[in-house]
Amino acid sequence: MSWTERVLASLSDRGHRVTGPRRALLERITRYAQPFTAEQLWLDVAAVPAEDSGQIGRATVYRTIELLVEQNWLARVHWSRQKETAAEGEHAYVLAEQGHQHHLVCSTCGAVITFEGCDIDALLGGLAKRLNFRIDGHWLEAHGMCQQCQRRSAG
């Protein structure tokens, strides 16, 4: 079952409507090889309206992205480089699977590497105990230069 099919089934099971525009957005999202912004997604679907969904409004794009983030089907990444359709520091999104994930983000090319598992649970546990703070979750994202960009800059 594809990511789109799993998402649609999950949304339907949770009482959300599976509409033509929502399906078109999911299909477009799966075509991104790099992180994408909400504005970029809207511009892309506005440029080529889908036959079965018609014109998709900006509000539909933003609401759908928020729903997918809430349901853990998309992950937010902090976009740290200037792009045509992204302001400095704007959030971008990548496909996610259910579960605990973290990201390495290349500041040069924008590649996002997802990894599971983290050794900071003990650190956070100690911090929470020391400061009497209940931690409900965390978001780990490291920025740097991917292997390919390192090779290009060294060559």
Secondary structure, DSSP 8 states (H G I E B T S, - for coil): --HHHHHHHHHHHTT----HHHHHHHHHHTT-SS-B-HHHHHHHHHHS-BTTTB---HHHHHHHHHHHHHTTSEEEEE--S-BTTB-TT-EEEEE--SS--EEEEETTT--EEEE---TTHHHHHHHHHHHT--------EEEE--HHHHHHHH-
